[in-house]
């Protein structure tokens, strides 16, 4: 993913709320499934890492991206944004490389 594409996705992510959370339970199979389904439906999602989570925000983002095949877009504060192209519901058109 190029910097231009990442910047475009960051601009889209400004308008969305963090609907998914990672808490003290960490990242388990249910969390991965939930994020996987959300990525298929929305392509771009924002996830909040709660203060009581035992994971650093970058660790959490890396684990989720590795488990779902998503691309990290942004890690800021206690939230991160990830993107994965949907197979059935493609709505986001990335700028050319």
C-alpha contacts under 8 A as a table, 3 or more apart, distances in Angstrom:
res1	aa1	res2	aa2	distance
1	X	5	X	6.35
1	X	6	X	6.79
1	X	71	X	7.92
2	X	5	X	5.25
2	X	6	X	6.25
2	X	97	X	6.41
3	X	6	X	5.00
3	X	7	X	6.05
4	X	7	X	5.14
4	X	8	X	6.26
4	X	95	X	7.21
4	X	97	X	7.58
5	X	8	X	5.07
5	X	9	X	6.28
5	X	94	X	5.91
5	X	95	X	5.80
5	X	96	X	7.73
5	X	97	X	7.51
6	X	9	X	5.10
6	X	10	X	6.15
6	X	73	X	5.76
7	X	10	X	5.01
7	X	11	X	6.30
8	X	11	X	5.20
8	X	12	X	6.50
8	X	94	X	7.45
8	X	95	X	7.62
9	X	12	X	5.04
9	X	13	X	6.12
9	X	44	X	7.76
9	X	73	X	6.92
9	X	83	X	7.95
9	X	94	X	7.99
10	X	13	X	4.97
10	X	14	X	6.47
10	X	73	X	6.64
10	X	74	X	6.90
10	X	81	X	7.86
11	X	14	X	5.46
11	X	15	X	7.82
12	X	15	X	6.14
12	X	16	X	7.59
13	X	16	X	5.39
13	X	44	X	7.21
13	X	45	X	7.45
13	X	46	X	7.28
13	X	81	X	7.13
16	X	45	X	7.67
16	X	46	X	7.19
17	X	46	X	6.60
18	X	21	X	7.56
18	X	45	X	7.28
18	X	46	X	4.61
18	X	47	X	5.11
18	X	48	X	5.91
18	X	79	X	7.48
19	X	45	X	7.93
19	X	46	X	6.76
19	X	47	X	6.53
19	X	48	X	7.73
20	X	35	X	7.73
20	X	46	X	6.97
20	X	47	X	4.86
20	X	48	X	6.19
21	X	47	X	5.59
21	X	48	X	4.71
21	X	49	X	5.72
21	X	50	X	6.78
22	X	25	X	7.35
22	X	26	X	5.93
22	X	27	X	6.80
22	X	31	X	7.80
22	X	47	X	7.46
22	X	48	X	6.33
22	X	49	X	4.83
22	X	50	X	6.03
22	X	53	X	6.70
23	X	26	X	5.67
23	X	49	X	6.34
23	X	50	X	5.16
23	X	51	X	7.47
23	X	52	X	6.04
23	X	53	X	4.56
23	X	54	X	7.88
24	X	50	X	7.62
24	X	52	X	5.23
24	X	53	X	3.99
24	X	54	X	6.04
25	X	28	X	7.55
25	X	53	X	7.01
26	X	53	X	6.20
26	X	54	X	6.73
26	X	55	X	6.98
27	X	30	X	7.94
27	X	31	X	5.73
27	X	32	X	6.92
27	X	60	X	7.52
27	X	63	X	7.90
27	X	64	X	7.69
28	X	31	X	5.32
28	X	32	X	6.39
29	X	32	X	5.12
29	X	33	X	6.13
30	X	33	X	5.10
30	X	34	X	6.07
31	X	34	X	5.09
31	X	35	X	6.17
32	X	35	X	5.22
32	X	36	X	5.95
32	X	64	X	6.63
32	X	67	X	6.78
32	X	68	X	6.93
33	X	36	X	4.96
33	X	37	X	6.16
34	X	37	X	5.31
34	X	38	X	6.20
35	X	38	X	4.95
35	X	39	X	6.06
35	X	64	X	7.91
35	X	68	X	7.68
36	X	39	X	5.19
36	X	40	X	6.33
36	X	68	X	5.84
37	X	40	X	5.13
37	X	41	X	6.26
38	X	41	X	5.12
38	X	42	X	5.86
38	X	43	X	7.35
38	X	45	X	7.24
39	X	42	X	5.17
39	X	43	X	4.46
39	X	44	X	6.24
39	X	45	X	6.65
39	X	83	X	7.01
39	X	84	X	6.14
39	X	85	X	7.76
39	X	86	X	6.93
40	X	43	X	5.77
40	X	84	X	7.55
40	X	85	X	7.43
40	X	86	X	4.83
40	X	87	X	6.96
40	X	88	X	7.45
40	X	89	X	6.95
41	X	86	X	7.00
41	X	89	X	6.27
42	X	45	X	6.80
42	X	86	X	7.56
42	X	89	X	7.57
43	X	83	X	5.49
43	X	84	X	5.17
43	X	85	X	5.51
43	X	86	X	5.70
43	X	90	X	7.41
43	X	91	X	7.79
43	X	92	X	7.40
44	X	81	X	7.10
44	X	82	X	5.87
44	X	83	X	4.56
44	X	84	X	6.76
45	X	81	X	5.71
45	X	82	X	5.74
45	X	83	X	6.70
46	X	79	X	6.74
46	X	80	X	5.68
46	X	81	X	4.42
46	X	82	X	6.64
47	X	79	X	5.53
47	X	80	X	5.43
47	X	81	X	6.36
48	X	78	X	5.84
48	X	79	X	4.37
48	X	80	X	6.61
49	X	53	X	6.66
49	X	57	X	6.35
49	X	60	X	7.75
49	X	78	X	5.39
49	X	79	X	6.00
50	X	53	X	5.52
50	X	78	X	7.05
51	X	78	X	7.99
53	X	56	X	7.89
55	X	59	X	6.16
55	X	60	X	5.93
56	X	59	X	5.18
56	X	60	X	6.19
57	X	60	X	5.14
57	X	61	X	6.14
57	X	75	X	7.10
57	X	78	X	6.32
57	X	79	X	7.18
57	X	80	X	7.32
58	X	61	X	5.05
58	X	62	X	6.03
58	X	75	X	6.81
59	X	62	X	5.09
59	X	63	X	6.13
60	X	63	X	5.23
60	X	64	X	6.16
61	X	64	X	5.27
61	X	65	X	6.04
61	X	72	X	6.92
61	X	75	X	7.72
61	X	80	X	6.63
61	X	82	X	7.87
62	X	65	X	5.16
62	X	66	X	6.04
62	X	72	X	7.57
63	X	66	X	5.17
63	X	67	X	6.11
64	X	67	X	5.15
64	X	68	X	6.07
64	X	70	X	7.67
65	X	68	X	5.30
65	X	69	X	5.41
65	X	70	X	4.58
65	X	71	X	6.03
65	X	72	X	6.65
65	X	82	X	7.35
66	X	69	X	5.43
66	X	70	X	6.94
69	X	84	X	7.10
70	X	82	X	6.24
70	X	83	X	5.44
70	X	84	X	4.66
71	X	82	X	5.56
71	X	83	X	5.18
71	X	84	X	6.19
72	X	75	X	7.83
72	X	80	X	7.76
72	X	81	X	6.34
72	X	82	X	4.59
72	X	83	X	6.52
73	X	80	X	7.52
73	X	81	X	5.33
73	X	82	X	5.19
73	X	83	X	6.68
74	X	80	X	5.46
74	X	81	X	5.12
74	X	82	X	7.15
75	X	78	X	7.64
75	X	79	X	6.04
75	X	80	X	4.24
75	X	81	X	6.51
76	X	79	X	5.60
76	X	80	X	6.12
85	X	90	X	6.52
85	X	92	X	7.85
86	X	89	X	5.39
86	X	90	X	5.01
87	X	90	X	6.50
90	X	93	X	7.98
